[in-house]
Amino acid sequence: MANHKSAEKRIRANEKKRLRNRFQHKTTRSYIKKLRLTTDKEVAGELYKTVSSLLDRLAKKNVIHKNKAANQKSKLARFVNRLAA
């Protein structure tokens, strides 16, 4: 266990960050799933903006790798563009 005051604080801070990251990652995955199940192009376009922003935020905070975020955004953009084309 931690022997220093700063180490104990670091443990507390890391746990808070871990829970926040987990929540944001799960929320993003839920939005992606919702977008994939959408059949209306207008709704999909609005959802895509939200999902894109969430993915960028996760990549910025190193919750997911930046290339993974880029790949997911690319696939979802193709999906949205193919809807009712």
MIVO-425175 format. One record per atom (N, C-alpha, C, O): residue in three letters; x, z, y; residue number from 0. Coordinates in pm, whole numbers, plus 50000, padded with zeros to 5 digits. Example, Ala and Ser with C-alpha at 12.3 -4.5 7.8 and 13.67 -1.06 7.14 Angstrom:
2
+-----+-------+-------+-------+-----+
|  aa |     u |     w |     v |   i |
+-----+-------+-------+-------+-----+
| ALA | 51319 | 50780 | 49431 |   0 |
| ALA | 51230 | 50780 | 49550 |   0 |
| ALA | 51320 | 50780 | 49670 |   0 |
| ALA | 51424 | 50846 | 49668 |   0 |
| SER | 51285 | 50708 | 49775 |   1 |
| SER | 51367 | 50714 | 49894 |   1 |
| SER | 51290 | 50787 | 50003 |   1 |
| SER | 51341 | 50804 | 50114 |   1 |
+-----+-------+-------+-------+-----+
//
This chain:
85
+-----+-------+-------+-------+-----+
|  aa |     u |     w |     v |   i |
+-----+-------+-------+-------+-----+
| MET | 50084 | 50000 | 49881 |   0 |
| MET | 50000 | 50000 | 50000 |   0 |
| MET | 50088 | 50000 | 50124 |   0 |
| MET | 50208 | 50027 | 50117 |   0 |
| ALA | 50027 | 49970 | 50237 |   1 |
| ALA | 50102 | 49958 | 50363 |   1 |
| ALA | 50158 | 50092 | 50406 |   1 |
| ALA | 50093 | 50196 | 50394 |   1 |
| ASN | 50281 | 50089 | 50457 |   2 |
| ASN | 50347 | 50211 | 50503 |   2 |
| ASN | 50355 | 50222 | 50654 |   2 |
| ASN | 50386 | 50328 | 50707 |   2 |
| HIS | 50326 | 50113 | 50724 |   3 |
| HIS | 50337 | 50113 | 50869 |   3 |
| HIS | 50201 | 50089 | 50932 |   3 |
| HIS | 50112 | 50026 | 50874 |   3 |
| LYS | 50188 | 50141 | 51052 |   4 |
| LYS | 50064 | 50126 | 51126 |   4 |
| LYS | 50031 | 49978 | 51148 |   4 |
| LYS | 49916 | 49936 | 51133 |   4 |
| SER | 50132 | 49900 | 51183 |   5 |
| SER | 50111 | 49758 | 51210 |   5 |
| SER | 50072 | 49683 | 51082 |   5 |
| SER | 49993 | 49589 | 51088 |   5 |
| ALA | 50126 | 49725 | 50968 |   6 |
| ALA | 50093 | 49661 | 50842 |   6 |
| ALA | 49947 | 49690 | 50804 |   6 |
| ALA | 49878 | 49603 | 50751 |   6 |
| GLU | 49902 | 49811 | 50833 |   7 |
| GLU | 49762 | 49846 | 50806 |   7 |
| GLU | 49669 | 49764 | 50895 |   7 |
| GLU | 49564 | 49717 | 50850 |   7 |
| LYS | 49707 | 49746 | 51021 |   8 |
| LYS | 49628 | 49666 | 51113 |   8 |
| LYS | 49624 | 49521 | 51067 |   8 |
| LYS | 49519 | 49456 | 51072 |   8 |
| ARG | 49736 | 49470 | 51021 |   9 |
| ARG | 49745 | 49332 | 50973 |   9 |
| ARG | 49651 | 49313 | 50853 |   9 |
| ARG | 49586 | 49209 | 50841 |   9 |
| ILE | 49644 | 49412 | 50764 |  10 |
| ILE | 49555 | 49404 | 50648 |  10 |
| ILE | 49409 | 49395 | 50694 |  10 |
| ILE | 49332 | 49315 | 50642 |  10 |
| ARG | 49373 | 49479 | 50792 |  11 |
| ARG | 49236 | 49476 | 50844 |  11 |
| ARG | 49205 | 49341 | 50909 |  11 |
| ARG | 49099 | 49283 | 50886 |  11 |
| ALA | 49297 | 49293 | 50990 |  12 |
| ALA | 49276 | 49166 | 51060 |  12 |
| ALA | 49265 | 49050 | 50960 |  12 |
| ALA | 49180 | 48962 | 50975 |  12 |
| ASN | 49351 | 49050 | 50859 |  13 |
| ASN | 49348 | 48943 | 50759 |  13 |
| ASN | 49216 | 48940 | 50683 |  13 |
| ASN | 49165 | 48832 | 50652 |  13 |
| GLU | 49161 | 49056 | 50655 |  14 |
| GLU | 49034 | 49062 | 50583 |  14 |
| GLU | 48921 | 49005 | 50668 |  14 |
| GLU | 48836 | 48931 | 50618 |  14 |
| LYS | 48921 | 49038 | 50797 |  15 |
| LYS | 48819 | 48984 | 50887 |  15 |
| LYS | 48830 | 48832 | 50895 |  15 |
| LYS | 48730 | 48761 | 50889 |  15 |
| LYS | 48954 | 48783 | 50909 |  16 |
| LYS | 48976 | 48638 | 50918 |  16 |
| LYS | 48934 | 48570 | 50788 |  16 |
| LYS | 48875 | 48461 | 50790 |  16 |
| ARG | 48965 | 48633 | 50674 |  17 |
| ARG | 48930 | 48575 | 50545 |  17 |
| ARG | 48780 | 48558 | 50532 |  17 |
| ARG | 48732 | 48454 | 50488 |  17 |
| LEU | 48705 | 48661 | 50571 |  18 |
| LEU | 48559 | 48654 | 50562 |  18 |
| LEU | 48502 | 48550 | 50658 |  18 |
| LEU | 48409 | 48477 | 50623 |  18 |
| ARG | 48559 | 48543 | 50780 |  19 |
| ARG | 48512 | 48444 | 50876 |  19 |
| ARG | 48540 | 48302 | 50826 |  19 |
| ARG | 48454 | 48215 | 50835 |  19 |
| ASN | 48661 | 48280 | 50774 |  20 |
| ASN | 48697 | 48148 | 50722 |  20 |
| ASN | 48606 | 48109 | 50605 |  20 |
| ASN | 48562 | 47995 | 50596 |  20 |
| ARG | 48579 | 48205 | 50517 |  21 |
| ARG | 48493 | 48179 | 50402 |  21 |
| ARG | 48353 | 48139 | 50446 |  21 |
| ARG | 48295 | 48045 | 50392 |  21 |
| PHE | 48300 | 48211 | 50545 |  22 |
| PHE | 48167 | 48180 | 50598 |  22 |
| PHE | 48164 | 48040 | 50659 |  22 |
| PHE | 48073 | 47962 | 50631 |  22 |
| GLN | 48263 | 48009 | 50743 |  23 |
| GLN | 48265 | 47879 | 50809 |  23 |
| GLN | 48283 | 47765 | 50709 |  23 |
| GLN | 48222 | 47660 | 50723 |  23 |
| HIS | 48367 | 47787 | 50607 |  24 |
| HIS | 48390 | 47684 | 50506 |  24 |
| HIS | 48262 | 47658 | 50426 |  24 |
| HIS | 48226 | 47543 | 50400 |  24 |
| LYS | 48194 | 47766 | 50388 |  25 |
| LYS | 48070 | 47753 | 50312 |  25 |
| LYS | 47961 | 47686 | 50396 |  25 |
| LYS | 47886 | 47603 | 50345 |  25 |
| THR | 47952 | 47722 | 50523 |  26 |
| THR | 47854 | 47662 | 50612 |  26 |
| THR | 47878 | 47512 | 50624 |  26 |
| THR | 47784 | 47433 | 50620 |  26 |
| THR | 48004 | 47473 | 50639 |  27 |
| THR | 48039 | 47332 | 50650 |  27 |
| THR | 48000 | 47256 | 50523 |  27 |
| THR | 47945 | 47146 | 50530 |  27 |
| ARG | 48028 | 47315 | 50408 |  28 |
| ARG | 47991 | 47251 | 50281 |  28 |
| ARG | 47840 | 47233 | 50270 |  28 |
| ARG | 47793 | 47131 | 50219 |  28 |
| SER | 47764 | 47331 | 50318 |  29 |
| SER | 47618 | 47321 | 50316 |  29 |
| SER | 47570 | 47207 | 50405 |  29 |
| SER | 47479 | 47133 | 50367 |  29 |
| TYR | 47630 | 47194 | 50524 |  30 |
| TYR | 47594 | 47084 | 50614 |  30 |
| TYR | 47627 | 46949 | 50553 |  30 |
| TYR | 47551 | 46854 | 50567 |  30 |
| ILE | 47741 | 46941 | 50484 |  31 |
| ILE | 47780 | 46815 | 50420 |  31 |
| ILE | 47678 | 46778 | 50313 |  31 |
| ILE | 47639 | 46662 | 50301 |  31 |
| LYS | 47636 | 46877 | 50236 |  32 |
| LYS | 47537 | 46854 | 50131 |  32 |
| LYS | 47405 | 46807 | 50192 |  32 |
| LYS | 47342 | 46714 | 50142 |  32 |
| LYS | 47364 | 46872 | 50301 |  33 |
| LYS | 47240 | 46834 | 50370 |  33 |
| LYS | 47249 | 46690 | 50421 |  33 |
| LYS | 47153 | 46614 | 50411 |  33 |
| LEU | 47366 | 46653 | 50475 |  34 |
| LEU | 47386 | 46518 | 50525 |  34 |
| LEU | 47379 | 46416 | 50412 |  34 |
| LEU | 47319 | 46310 | 50427 |  34 |
| ARG | 47440 | 46448 | 50300 |  35 |
| ARG | 47440 | 46356 | 50185 |  35 |
| ARG | 47300 | 46331 | 50130 |  35 |
| ARG | 47271 | 46223 | 50078 |  35 |
| LEU | 47212 | 46431 | 50143 |  36 |
| LEU | 47075 | 46418 | 50091 |  36 |
| LEU | 46980 | 46352 | 50191 |  36 |
| LEU | 46864 | 46325 | 50158 |  36 |
| THR | 47029 | 46324 | 50312 |  37 |
| THR | 46945 | 46265 | 50415 |  37 |
| THR | 46929 | 46115 | 50392 |  37 |
| THR | 47023 | 46046 | 50354 |  37 |
| THR | 46807 | 46066 | 50417 |  38 |
| THR | 46782 | 45922 | 50403 |  38 |
| THR | 46749 | 45857 | 50536 |  38 |
| THR | 46751 | 45734 | 50546 |  38 |
| ASP | 46720 | 45936 | 50639 |  39 |
| ASP | 46688 | 45883 | 50772 |  39 |
| ASP | 46816 | 45867 | 50853 |  39 |
| ASP | 46894 | 45961 | 50867 |  39 |
| LYS | 46837 | 45747 | 50908 |  40 |
| LYS | 46962 | 45718 | 50979 |  40 |
| LYS | 46978 | 45800 | 51106 |  40 |
| LYS | 47089 | 45845 | 51136 |  40 |
| GLU | 46872 | 45821 | 51182 |  41 |
| GLU | 46881 | 45898 | 51306 |  41 |
| GLU | 46920 | 46043 | 51279 |  41 |
| GLU | 47009 | 46098 | 51344 |  41 |
| VAL | 46853 | 46103 | 51183 |  42 |
| VAL | 46883 | 46242 | 51146 |  42 |
| VAL | 47027 | 46251 | 51095 |  42 |
| VAL | 47099 | 46345 | 51128 |  42 |
| ALA | 47066 | 46153 | 51015 |  43 |
| ALA | 47201 | 46152 | 50959 |  43 |
| ALA | 47305 | 46141 | 51071 |  43 |
| ALA | 47411 | 46204 | 51064 |  43 |
| GLY | 47276 | 46061 | 51173 |  44 |
| GLY | 47368 | 46047 | 51285 |  44 |
| GLY | 47390 | 46178 | 51358 |  44 |
| GLY | 47503 | 46212 | 51394 |  44 |
| GLU | 47281 | 46252 | 51381 |  45 |
| GLU | 47292 | 46382 | 51447 |  45 |
| GLU | 47367 | 46482 | 51359 |  45 |
| GLU | 47453 | 46556 | 51407 |  45 |
| LEU | 47334 | 46482 | 51230 |  46 |
| LEU | 47402 | 46573 | 51138 |  46 |
| LEU | 47551 | 46539 | 51129 |  46 |
| LEU | 47635 | 46629 | 51118 |  46 |
| TYR | 47582 | 46411 | 51133 |  47 |
| TYR | 47722 | 46369 | 51123 |  47 |
| TYR | 47804 | 46426 | 51239 |  47 |
| TYR | 47918 | 46468 | 51219 |  47 |
| LYS | 47747 | 46426 | 51359 |  48 |
| LYS | 47818 | 46482 | 51474 |  48 |
| LYS | 47851 | 46630 | 51450 |  48 |
| LYS | 47962 | 46675 | 51477 |  48 |
| THR | 47753 | 46703 | 51399 |  49 |
| THR | 47773 | 46845 | 51371 |  49 |
| THR | 47879 | 46866 | 51265 |  49 |
| THR | 47969 | 46948 | 51281 |  49 |
| VAL | 47867 | 46792 | 51154 |  50 |
| VAL | 47960 | 46806 | 51042 |  50 |
| VAL | 48101 | 46769 | 51086 |  50 |
| VAL | 48198 | 46836 | 51049 |  50 |
| SER | 48112 | 46663 | 51163 |  51 |
| SER | 48242 | 46618 | 51211 |  51 |
| SER | 48309 | 46728 | 51294 |  51 |
| SER | 48428 | 46755 | 51279 |  51 |
| SER | 48232 | 46790 | 51380 |  52 |
| SER | 48284 | 46898 | 51464 |  52 |
| SER | 48328 | 47017 | 51378 |  52 |
| SER | 48434 | 47076 | 51401 |  52 |
| LEU | 48246 | 47052 | 51279 |  53 |
| LEU | 48280 | 47165 | 51192 |  53 |
| LEU | 48408 | 47137 | 51113 |  53 |
| LEU | 48493 | 47224 | 51098 |  53 |
| LEU | 48421 | 47014 | 51062 |  54 |
| LEU | 48541 | 46978 | 50986 |  54 |
| LEU | 48665 | 46984 | 51074 |  54 |
| LEU | 48770 | 47032 | 51031 |  54 |
| ASP | 48652 | 46933 | 51197 |  55 |
| ASP | 48766 | 46938 | 51289 |  55 |
| ASP | 48808 | 47083 | 51317 |  55 |
| ASP | 48926 | 47115 | 51323 |  55 |
| ARG | 48709 | 47168 | 51333 |  56 |
| ARG | 48738 | 47309 | 51361 |  56 |
| ARG | 48809 | 47375 | 51243 |  56 |
| ARG | 48904 | 47451 | 51262 |  56 |
| LEU | 48763 | 47345 | 51120 |  57 |
| LEU | 48829 | 47401 | 51002 |  57 |
| LEU | 48972 | 47352 | 50989 |  57 |
| LEU | 49061 | 47428 | 50954 |  57 |
| ALA | 48994 | 47224 | 51018 |  58 |
| ALA | 49128 | 47167 | 51010 |  58 |
| ALA | 49219 | 47229 | 51116 |  58 |
| ALA | 49335 | 47258 | 51090 |  58 |
| LYS | 49165 | 47248 | 51236 |  59 |
| LYS | 49243 | 47305 | 51345 |  59 |
| LYS | 49292 | 47446 | 51310 |  59 |
| LYS | 49403 | 47485 | 51345 |  59 |
| LYS | 49207 | 47521 | 51240 |  60 |
| LYS | 49241 | 47659 | 51205 |  60 |
| LYS | 49309 | 47669 | 51068 |  60 |
| LYS | 49329 | 47779 | 51016 |  60 |
| ASN | 49343 | 47555 | 51010 |  61 |
| ASN | 49413 | 47548 | 50881 |  61 |
| ASN | 49334 | 47611 | 50766 |  61 |
| ASN | 49393 | 47661 | 50670 |  61 |
| VAL | 49201 | 47609 | 50776 |  62 |
| VAL | 49119 | 47654 | 50664 |  62 |
| VAL | 49120 | 47543 | 50559 |  62 |
| VAL | 49128 | 47570 | 50439 |  62 |
| ILE | 49113 | 47417 | 50606 |  63 |
| ILE | 49132 | 47303 | 50517 |  63 |
| ILE | 49243 | 47216 | 50577 |  63 |
| ILE | 49273 | 47226 | 50696 |  63 |
| HIS | 49301 | 47131 | 50496 |  64 |
| HIS | 49409 | 47044 | 50543 |  64 |
| HIS | 49351 | 46935 | 50633 |  64 |
| HIS | 49239 | 46889 | 50612 |  64 |
| LYS | 49428 | 46895 | 50734 |  65 |
| LYS | 49379 | 46797 | 50830 |  65 |
| LYS | 49347 | 46664 | 50765 |  65 |
| LYS | 49254 | 46595 | 50808 |  65 |
| ASN | 49422 | 46626 | 50661 |  66 |
| ASN | 49394 | 46500 | 50593 |  66 |
| ASN | 49265 | 46507 | 50513 |  66 |
| ASN | 49192 | 46408 | 50502 |  66 |
| LYS | 49236 | 46625 | 50457 |  67 |
| LYS | 49110 | 46641 | 50385 |  67 |
| LYS | 48993 | 46627 | 50480 |  67 |
| LYS | 48893 | 46563 | 50448 |  67 |
| ALA | 49005 | 46686 | 50598 |  68 |
| ALA | 48900 | 46674 | 50699 |  68 |
| ALA | 48882 | 46527 | 50738 |  68 |
| ALA | 48769 | 46480 | 50749 |  68 |
| ALA | 48992 | 46456 | 50758 |  69 |
| ALA | 48985 | 46315 | 50796 |  69 |
| ALA | 48920 | 46233 | 50685 |  69 |
| ALA | 48838 | 46146 | 50714 |  69 |
| ASN | 48956 | 46259 | 50560 |  70 |
| ASN | 48899 | 46185 | 50448 |  70 |
| ASN | 48748 | 46209 | 50438 |  70 |
| ASN | 48671 | 46116 | 50417 |  70 |
| GLN | 48707 | 46334 | 50452 |  71 |
| GLN | 48565 | 46366 | 50443 |  71 |
| GLN | 48487 | 46302 | 50557 |  71 |
| GLN | 48378 | 46248 | 50536 |  71 |
| LYS | 48541 | 46307 | 50679 |  72 |
| LYS | 48474 | 46245 | 50793 |  72 |
| LYS | 48460 | 46095 | 50771 |  72 |
| LYS | 48356 | 46036 | 50804 |  72 |
| SER | 48563 | 46033 | 50717 |  73 |
| SER | 48561 | 45889 | 50693 |  73 |
| SER | 48453 | 45853 | 50591 |  73 |
| SER | 48376 | 45759 | 50612 |  73 |
| LYS | 48448 | 45927 | 50481 |  74 |
| LYS | 48348 | 45900 | 50377 |  74 |
| LYS | 48207 | 45920 | 50430 |  74 |
| LYS | 48117 | 45841 | 50402 |  74 |
| LEU | 48189 | 46027 | 50508 |  75 |
| LEU | 48056 | 46055 | 50561 |  75 |
| LEU | 48015 | 45951 | 50665 |  75 |
| LEU | 47898 | 45915 | 50674 |  75 |
| ALA | 48110 | 45903 | 50744 |  76 |
| ALA | 48080 | 45799 | 50843 |  76 |
| ALA | 48036 | 45671 | 50772 |  76 |
| ALA | 47940 | 45606 | 50814 |  76 |
| ARG | 48104 | 45636 | 50665 |  77 |
| ARG | 48064 | 45518 | 50587 |  77 |
| ARG | 47925 | 45538 | 50529 |  77 |
| ARG | 47845 | 45444 | 50529 |  77 |
| PHE | 47895 | 45657 | 50481 |  78 |
| PHE | 47765 | 45688 | 50426 |  78 |
| PHE | 47656 | 45670 | 50532 |  78 |
| PHE | 47553 | 45609 | 50506 |  78 |
| VAL | 47679 | 45725 | 50652 |  79 |
| VAL | 47581 | 45717 | 50760 |  79 |
| VAL | 47560 | 45571 | 50802 |  79 |
| VAL | 47447 | 45529 | 50826 |  79 |
| ASN | 47668 | 45495 | 50811 |  80 |
| ASN | 47658 | 45356 | 50855 |  80 |
| ASN | 47586 | 45268 | 50754 |  80 |
| ASN | 47527 | 45167 | 50791 |  80 |
| ARG | 47590 | 45304 | 50627 |  81 |
| ARG | 47524 | 45224 | 50523 |  81 |
| ARG | 47377 | 45257 | 50509 |  81 |
| ARG | 47304 | 45182 | 50444 |  81 |
| LEU | 47331 | 45367 | 50570 |  82 |
| LEU | 47190 | 45404 | 50560 |  82 |
| LEU | 47103 | 45300 | 50629 |  82 |
| LEU | 47126 | 45266 | 50745 |  82 |
| ALA | 47005 | 45251 | 50559 |  83 |
| ALA | 46904 | 45157 | 50612 |  83 |
| ALA | 46967 | 45051 | 50701 |  83 |
| ALA | 46918 | 45021 | 50810 |  83 |
| ALA | 47077 | 44994 | 50653 |  84 |
| ALA | 47148 | 44893 | 50733 |  84 |
| ALA | 47084 | 44757 | 50726 |  84 |
| ALA | 47133 | 44662 | 50788 |  84 |
+-----+-------+-------+-------+-----+
//
